[in-house]
Amino acid sequence: MTKTKEQRADSARGLPLNQILAGDCIEIMNSLPEGSVDLIFADPPYNLQLKGDLHRPDNSKVDAVDDHWDQFSSFASYDAFTRDWLAAARRLLKPNGAIWVIGSYHNIFRVGAELQNQGYWIMNDVIWRKSNPMPNFRGKRLTNAHETLIWAAKAESSKYTFNYEALKSLNEGTQMRSDWVIPICNGGERLKDGKGDKAHPTQKPEALLHRVLIGTTNPGDVVLDPFFGTGTTGAVAKMLGRDFIGIEREAAYRDVAEKRLARARRLDAEVIATTKAKRSEPRIPFGQVVERGMLRPGEELFSIGSRHKAKVRADGSLIGPDVKGSIHQVGAALEGAPSCNGWTYWHYRREGKMMSIDLLRQQIRAEMEGDIARPN
């Protein structure tokens, strides 16, 4: 894949793109260039505070999260850790960068408070509702069927990436909501170690990262995961044409992640292109359609059903019965409406067929995009 100018600049700055860095995430983040990352996805230790083993009704032991990396001596110790890694993460983000943090009720409220303390600007909290949660075996609490993700920009003024149309497309044309129903890892997606046990107790599903990266990054962006684990973020980033940086201190997890990333394949540029919002498309004046000869001065335009008509003028305006002005102004006046989208209102006739003038605008936009994509 041809690198963009910004990607080449990232490489020149010494960013360890598409690598897993071994060591403490705070130390490593503080060693990387400031303002160099577009998005951070963080799945930090939850500090579950488990007391003893957990057993099912048949007395079999539950494979719960009791690893040393999830154990902290106190809330104060966990808060200090959270403060330090969030500060290191914010230093790394570009001015328009953003962060996602996922957690459970054990830690997410403490993380959310620290995000705000440090100047991050929270846009949404997302409820990941697990369609197949682990049951509550003791019967003393509600079944814990969700986790919470916080999405925050580096600052209130950040022009963060949000691919609204892409998420809407992912959701069959309906606005994406903040409650996501996605199953936990199971079956073939659940990675195993050499003994056949779970390679990581909190492996996240690729579907979750797919939605995050499609919605809040663009191809070629740099995504950092400071708690890389078995590499879900890296695998999805690679597939979707994003660059990643992973940080993981546990050698066993790094080994599994390296093998996973070697299997991952980057999709073609054509299929990873993100649907853009209409407001982000280049503005095309109607005058360009006229000066390029796509419509001629004096040619008639018609409303739907040909109820109204107007003539094209040489300067890109229209003239109709007792009214003249832009394609929008004339359409609104003829309809007696406060406003009108002239691009969808007006049609021209070709070979006996009525065609929307918006087709001509799209043709110009496509030509412009071709010029942008064409290498120098």
RODO-2510 file (C-alpha; in nm, 4 decimals, decimal comma):
residues 376
     n   res          X          Y          Z
     1     m     0,0000     0,0000     0,0000
     2     t     0,1360     0,3432    -0,0966
     3     k     0,2030     0,5537     0,2130
     4     t     0,0464     0,8971     0,2499
     5     k     0,2542     1,2051     0,3201
     6     e     0,1496     1,1906     0,6865
     7     q     0,2400     0,8204     0,7147
     8     r     0,5846     0,8911     0,5707
     9     a     0,6227     1,1699     0,8266
    10     d     0,5277     0,9297     1,1066
    11     s     0,7948     0,6852     0,9903
    12     a     1,0494     0,9644     0,9712
    13     r     0,9712     1,0612     1,3316
    14     g     1,0796     0,7177     1,4461
    15     l     0,7380     0,5753     1,5333
    16     p     0,7591     0,1963     1,5750
    17     l     0,4638     0,1311     1,3465
    18     n     0,3061    -0,2140     1,3376
    19     q     0,5231    -0,3450     1,6192
    20     i     0,4650    -0,4829     1,9686
    21     l     0,6847    -0,3062     2,2234
    22     a     0,7839    -0,5043     2,5318
    23     g     0,7768    -0,3318     2,8688
    24     d     0,5859    -0,0974     3,0974
    25     c     0,3252     0,1008     2,9048
    26     i     0,3853     0,4268     3,0942
    27     e     0,7607     0,4235     3,0388
    28     i     0,7243     0,3316     2,6717
    29     m     0,4535     0,5895     2,6005
    30     n     0,6684     0,8588     2,7612
    31     s     0,9554     0,7602     2,5292
    32     l     0,7518     0,7999     2,2075
    33     p     0,7234     1,1297     2,0130
    34     e     0,4695     1,3738     2,1539
    35     g     0,1558     1,4348     1,9463
    36     s     0,2118     1,1382     1,7145
    37     v    -0,0948     0,9128     1,7566
    38     d    -0,4449     0,9519     1,6089
    39     l    -0,6350     0,7147     1,8382
    40     i    -0,5711     0,5160     2,1544
    41     f    -0,7748     0,2102     2,2461
    42     a    -0,7089     0,1100     2,6058
    43     d    -0,8265    -0,2007     2,7875
    44     p    -0,6538    -0,1441     3,1249
    45     p    -0,6582    -0,3776     3,4258
    46     y    -1,0055    -0,3732     3,5832
    47     n    -0,8878    -0,4186     3,9445
    48     l    -1,1574    -0,6828     4,0008
    49     q    -1,0629    -0,7352     4,3685
    50     l    -1,1559    -1,1042     4,3624
    51     k    -1,1581    -1,2780     4,7008
    52     g    -1,0887    -1,6485     4,6576
    53     d    -1,1859    -1,8879     4,3812
    54     l    -1,5197    -1,8772     4,2013
    55     h    -1,7028    -2,2071     4,1389
    56     r    -2,0001    -2,3133     3,9275
    57     p    -2,2953    -2,5032     4,0813
    58     d    -2,1261    -2,8325     3,9792
    59     n    -1,8229    -2,7201     4,1848
    60     s    -1,6012    -2,6725     3,8754
    61     k    -1,3705    -2,3703     3,8982
    62     v    -1,4438    -2,0622     3,6885
    63     d    -1,1476    -1,9335     3,4867
    64     a    -1,1748    -1,5825     3,6320
    65     v    -0,9355    -1,2877     3,6070
    66     d    -0,6949    -1,3476     3,8957
    67     d    -0,3692    -1,2624     3,7171
    68     h    -0,1032    -1,0538     3,8923
    69     w    -0,1393    -0,7673     3,6448
    70     d    -0,4972    -0,7069     3,7642
    71     q    -0,4062    -0,6829     4,1331
    72     f    -0,3560    -0,3524     4,3151
    73     s    -0,3027    -0,2956     4,6858
    74     s    -0,5691    -0,0239     4,7169
    75     f    -0,7930     0,2153     4,5270
    76     a    -0,5277     0,4826     4,5803
    77     s    -0,2703     0,2626     4,4100
    78     y    -0,5037     0,1973     4,1173
    79     d    -0,5886     0,5679     4,0889
    80     a    -0,2183     0,6607     4,0741
    81     f    -0,1632     0,4033     3,8002
    82     t    -0,4644     0,5373     3,6070
    83     r    -0,3450     0,8957     3,6430
    84     d     0,0015     0,8136     3,5122
    85     w    -0,0974     0,6094     3,2078
    86     l    -0,3711     0,8529     3,1039
    87     a    -0,1249     1,1436     3,1259
    88     a     0,1257     0,9535     2,9104
    89     a    -0,1510     0,8704     2,6628
    90     r    -0,2714     1,2320     2,6357
    91     r     0,0827     1,3499     2,5617
    92     l     0,0975     1,1072     2,2690
    93     l    -0,2301     1,2108     2,1070
    94     k    -0,2326     1,4534     1,8166
    95     p    -0,4353     1,7743     1,8802
    96     n    -0,7381     1,6163     1,7115
    97     g    -0,6767     1,2714     1,8584
    98     a    -0,9126     1,0681     2,0750
    99     i    -0,9138     0,7771     2,3171
   100     w    -1,1416     0,4824     2,3924
   101     v    -1,1208     0,3167     2,7343
   102     i    -1,3148     0,0029     2,8217
   103     g    -1,3881    -0,1186     3,1718
   104     s    -1,6385    -0,2708     3,4133
   105     y    -1,8176    -0,1313     3,7167
   106     h    -1,5032    -0,2068     3,9185
   107     n    -1,2970     0,0648     3,7508
   108     i    -1,4714     0,2609     3,4755
   109     f    -1,6087     0,5338     3,7033
   110     r    -1,2646     0,6019     3,8491
   111     v    -1,1182     0,6107     3,4966
   112     g    -1,3929     0,8446     3,3766
   113     a    -1,3282     1,0917     3,6578
   114     e    -0,9546     1,0958     3,5819
   115     l    -1,0209     1,1503     3,2108
   116     q    -1,2105     1,4666     3,2985
   117     n    -0,9515     1,5721     3,5574
   118     q    -0,6824     1,5660     3,2886
   119     g    -0,8756     1,7700     3,0312
   120     y    -1,0022     1,4982     2,8020
   121     w    -1,3446     1,5803     2,6559
   122     i    -1,5956     1,2946     2,6813
   123     m    -1,8217     1,2506     2,3757
   124     n    -2,0031     0,9277     2,4604
   125     d    -2,0141     0,6356     2,6927
   126     v    -2,1066     0,3163     2,5094
   127     i    -2,2666     0,0138     2,6684
   128     w    -2,1317    -0,3087     2,5218
   129     r    -2,4177    -0,5484     2,5962
   130     k    -2,2918    -0,9043     2,5783
   131     s    -2,5355    -1,1305     2,3992
   132     n    -2,3808    -1,4334     2,5750
   133     p    -2,2603    -1,3154     2,9200
   134     m    -2,1166    -1,5395     3,1879
   135     p    -2,3909    -1,6298     3,4414
   136     n    -2,3819    -1,5090     3,7995
   137     f    -2,3005    -1,8375     3,9711
   138     r    -2,3452    -1,7266     4,3332
   139     g    -2,6906    -1,5793     4,2761
   140     k    -2,6176    -1,2772     4,4972
   141     r    -2,6066    -1,0088     4,2264
   142     l    -2,7469    -0,9329     3,8842
   143     t    -2,5773    -1,1107     3,5963
   144     n    -2,3050    -0,8739     3,4813
   145     a    -2,4027    -0,8582     3,1130
   146     h    -2,2262    -0,5431     2,9945
   147     e    -1,9082    -0,3395     2,9950
   148     t    -1,8704     0,0343     2,9438
   149     l    -1,6554     0,2144     2,6888
   150     i    -1,5741     0,5842     2,7210
   151     w    -1,4921     0,7759     2,4030
   152     a    -1,3133     1,1055     2,4645
   153     a    -1,1278     1,3640     2,2581
   154     k    -0,7915     1,4987     2,3690
   155     a    -0,9545     1,8380     2,4402
   156     e    -1,2871     2,0155     2,4013
   157     s    -1,1502     2,1977     2,0954
   158     s    -1,0328     1,8794     1,9182
   159     k    -1,1714     1,8135     1,5705
   160     y    -1,1935     1,4412     1,6332
   161     t    -1,2753     1,1833     1,3646
   162     f    -1,6317     1,0562     1,3613
   163     n    -1,7465     0,8631     1,0552
   164     y    -2,1195     0,9027     1,1107
   165     e    -2,2208     0,7768     0,7662
   166     a    -1,9938     0,4715     0,7922
   167     l    -2,1471     0,3664     1,1249
   168     k    -2,4938     0,4304     0,9852
   169     s    -2,4092     0,2066     0,6894
   170     l    -2,2763    -0,0580     0,9291
   171     n    -2,6159    -0,0424     1,1044
   172     e    -2,8279    -0,0951     0,7883
   173     g    -2,8975     0,2741     0,7327
   174     t    -3,0012     0,3512     1,0907
   175     q    -2,8171     0,5916     1,3208
   176     m    -2,5692     0,4029     1,5378
   177     r    -2,6774     0,4009     1,9028
   178     s    -2,4647     0,3970     2,2151
   179     d    -2,5712     0,0446     2,3173
   180     w    -2,3901    -0,2232     2,1205
   181     v    -2,5026    -0,5872     2,1303
   182     i    -2,1956    -0,7981     2,0499
   183     p    -2,1103    -1,1485     2,1799
   184     i    -1,8022    -1,2132     2,3907
   185     c    -1,5150    -1,4099     2,2372
   186     n    -1,5914    -1,7763     2,1922
   187     g    -1,5456    -2,0550     1,9418
   188     g    -1,2686    -2,0140     1,6881
   189     e    -1,2039    -1,6510     1,7792
   190     r    -1,1032    -1,7383     2,1363
   191     l    -0,7257    -1,7824     2,1314
   192     k    -0,5743    -2,0739     2,3255
   193     d    -0,2312    -2,1334     2,4724
   194     g    -0,0188    -2,4442     2,4346
   195     k    -0,2235    -2,6235     2,7039
   196     g    -0,5540    -2,5521     2,5339
   197     d    -0,6537    -2,2918     2,7944
   198     k    -0,7609    -1,9327     2,7226
   199     a    -0,4565    -1,7381     2,6069
   200     h    -0,5965    -1,4262     2,7774
   201     p    -0,8870    -1,4036     3,0244
   202     t    -1,0284    -1,0769     2,8864
   203     q    -0,9749    -1,1091     2,5109
   204     k    -1,2071    -0,8637     2,3355
   205     p    -1,4085    -0,9613     2,0250
   206     e    -1,2846    -0,8311     1,6911
   207     a    -1,6362    -0,7042     1,6172
   208     l    -1,5994    -0,4491     1,8981
   209     l    -1,2709    -0,3125     1,7623
   210     h    -1,4044    -0,3180     1,4074
   211     r    -1,6845    -0,0815     1,5069
   212     v    -1,4533     0,1462     1,7039
   213     l    -1,1961     0,1777     1,4246
   214     i    -1,4477     0,2148     1,1412
   215     g    -1,6293     0,4858     1,3372
   216     t    -1,3410     0,6927     1,4739
   217     t    -1,0364     0,6423     1,2497
   218     n    -0,9481     0,6613     0,8813
   219     p    -0,7218     0,4365     0,6733
   220     g    -0,3579     0,5235     0,7439
   221     d    -0,4238     0,6520     1,0972
   222     v    -0,1959     0,5452     1,3818
   223     v    -0,3745     0,3492     1,6576
   224     l    -0,1956     0,2767     1,9856
   225     d    -0,2989     0,0093     2,2361
   226     p    -0,1028     0,0372     2,5650
   227     f    -0,2485    -0,2907     2,7013
   228     f    -0,2091    -0,4955     2,3851
   229     g    -0,2752    -0,8416     2,5282
   230     t    -0,3228    -1,0941     2,2474
   231     g    -0,3435    -0,8217     1,9833
   232     t    -0,7104    -0,7730     1,8928
   233     t    -0,6537    -0,4022     1,8256
   234     g    -0,3521    -0,4720     1,6053
   235     a    -0,5198    -0,7503     1,4086
   236     v    -0,8258    -0,5386     1,3280
   237     a    -0,6146    -0,2287     1,2560
   238     k    -0,3989    -0,4258     1,0119
   239     m    -0,7041    -0,5674     0,8363
   240     l    -0,8621    -0,2211     0,8002
   241     g    -0,5502    -0,0460     0,6718
   242     r    -0,4623     0,1404     0,9923
   243     d    -0,1118     0,1378     1,1451
   244     f    -0,0835     0,0220     1,5050
   245     i     0,1580     0,0364     1,7963
   246     g     0,1136    -0,2253     2,0680
   247     i     0,2632    -0,2223     2,4173
   248     e     0,2587    -0,5403     2,6260
   249     r     0,4778    -0,6406     2,9201
   250     e     0,3741    -1,0080     2,9404
   251     a     0,5888    -1,2270     2,7141
   252     a     0,3230    -1,4992     2,6830
   253     y     0,0690    -1,2516     2,5456
   254     r     0,3232    -1,0990     2,3064
   255     d     0,4008    -1,4431     2,1663
   256     v     0,0334    -1,5157     2,0958
   257     a    -0,0179    -1,1680     1,9475
   258     e     0,2820    -1,1988     1,7129
   259     k     0,1488    -1,5257     1,5707
   260     r    -0,1980    -1,3749     1,5361
   261     l    -0,0692    -1,0677     1,3527
   262     a     0,1314    -1,2838     1,1149
   263     r    -0,1968    -1,4495     1,0115
   264     a    -0,3871    -1,1214     0,9717
   265     r    -0,4233    -0,9889     0,6168
   266     r    -0,4672    -0,6263     0,5113
   267     l    -0,7769    -0,5712     0,2981
   268     d    -0,7603    -0,3909    -0,0370
   269     a    -0,7808    -0,0120    -0,0302
   270     e    -1,1083    -0,0195    -0,2218
   271     v    -1,2923    -0,2156     0,0467
   272     i    -1,1527    -0,0326     0,3508
   273     a    -1,2540     0,3109     0,2209
   274     t    -1,4821     0,4774     0,4759
   275     t    -1,8208     0,6227     0,3804
   276     k    -1,7913     0,9965     0,4328
   277     a    -2,0541     1,2398     0,5562
   278     k    -2,2057     1,4507     0,2797
   279     r    -2,0957     1,7685     0,4553
   280     s    -1,7333     1,6586     0,4216
   281     e    -1,7563     1,6325     0,0428
   282     p    -1,6047     1,9198    -0,1596
   283     r    -1,8443     2,2050    -0,2352
   284     i    -1,9308     2,2299    -0,6054
   285     p    -2,0900     2,5590    -0,7229
   286     f    -2,3604     2,5147    -0,9868
   287     g    -2,1599     2,7588    -1,1972
   288     q    -1,8963     2,4868    -1,2506
   289     v    -2,1587     2,2696    -1,4194
   290     v    -2,2367     2,5577    -1,6567
   291     e    -1,8804     2,6710    -1,7328
   292     r    -1,7772     2,3114    -1,8066
   293     g    -2,0579     2,2805    -2,0631
   294     m    -2,2418     2,0041    -1,8783
   295     l    -2,5465     2,2309    -1,8993
   296     r    -2,5694     2,5167    -2,1509
   297     p    -2,6951     2,8742    -2,0949
   298     g    -3,0560     2,8854    -2,2048
   299     e    -3,1178     2,5167    -2,1282
   300     e    -3,4357     2,4471    -1,9344
   301     l    -3,4484     2,2768    -1,5944
   302     f    -3,7617     2,1137    -1,4545
   303     s    -3,8942     2,0354    -1,1084
   304     i    -4,0124     1,6827    -1,0302
   305     g    -4,3243     1,6265    -1,2373
   306     s    -4,2299     1,9296    -1,4506
   307     r    -4,4647     2,1510    -1,2505
   308     h    -4,2108     2,4349    -1,2591
   309     k    -3,9294     2,5207    -1,4965
   310     a    -3,6484     2,7721    -1,5230
   311     k    -3,3665     2,8558    -1,7639
   312     v    -2,9943     2,8320    -1,6968
   313     r    -2,8085     3,1628    -1,7203
   314     a    -2,4444     3,2033    -1,8228
   315     d    -2,3385     3,3087    -1,4723
   316     g    -2,4743     2,9907    -1,3092
   317     s    -2,7990     3,1414    -1,1859
   318     l    -3,1530     3,0531    -1,2981
   319     i    -3,4373     3,2651    -1,4283
   320     g    -3,7990     3,1599    -1,3929
   321     p    -4,1400     3,3258    -1,4009
   322     d    -4,0932     3,6522    -1,2070
   323     v    -3,7890     3,5188    -1,0195
   324     k    -3,4152     3,4832    -1,0658
   325     g    -3,1345     3,3668    -0,8408
   326     s    -2,9448     3,0528    -0,7440
   327     i    -3,0775     2,7023    -0,8039
   328     h    -3,1825     2,7002    -0,4373
   329     q    -3,3436     3,0461    -0,4319
   330     v    -3,5487     2,9943    -0,7497
   331     g    -3,6681     2,6513    -0,6368
   332     a    -3,7756     2,7895    -0,2974
   333     a    -3,9562     3,0856    -0,4569
   334     l    -4,1499     2,8685    -0,7008
   335     e    -4,2527     2,6317    -0,4226
   336     g    -4,3318     2,9103    -0,1770
   337     a    -4,0956     2,7408     0,0680
   338     p    -3,8406     2,8957     0,3067
   339     s    -3,5595     2,6857     0,1528
   340     c    -3,4912     2,4331    -0,1202
   341     n    -3,2074     2,1987    -0,2099
   342     g    -3,1711     2,2919    -0,5748
   343     w    -2,9421     1,9987    -0,6495
   344     t    -3,2177     1,7468    -0,5810
   345     y    -3,5065     1,9732    -0,6923
   346     w    -3,3977     2,0500    -1,0493
   347     h    -3,3765     1,8031    -1,3411
   348     y    -3,2618     1,8287    -1,7028
   349     r    -3,3763     1,6308    -2,0059
   350     r    -3,1449     1,4008    -2,2005
   351     e    -3,2664     1,1690    -2,4761
   352     g    -3,6211     1,1932    -2,3486
   353     k    -3,5274     1,1113    -1,9871
   354     m    -3,5325     1,3401    -1,6847
   355     m    -3,1996     1,3420    -1,4955
   356     s    -3,1184     1,5066    -1,1605
   357     i    -2,8589     1,7837    -1,1835
   358     d    -2,7026     1,6267    -0,8729
   359     l    -2,5619     1,3571    -1,1029
   360     l    -2,3497     1,6277    -1,2665
   361     r    -2,2208     1,7439    -0,9279
   362     q    -2,1271     1,3873    -0,8354
   363     q    -1,9442     1,3481    -1,1652
   364     i    -1,7285     1,6534    -1,0878
   365     r    -1,6606     1,5279    -0,7346
   366     a    -1,5546     1,1876    -0,8662
   367     e    -1,3113     1,3559    -1,1061
   368     m    -1,1709     1,5649    -0,8199
   369     e    -1,1210     1,2569    -0,6018
   370     g    -0,9433     1,0889    -0,8916
   371     d    -0,7023     1,3828    -0,9110
   372     i    -0,6396     1,3686    -0,5363
   373     a    -0,5768     0,9929    -0,5407
   374     r    -0,3499     1,0078    -0,8453
   375     p     0,0174     1,0170    -0,7345
   376     n     0,2371     1,3069    -0,8436
***
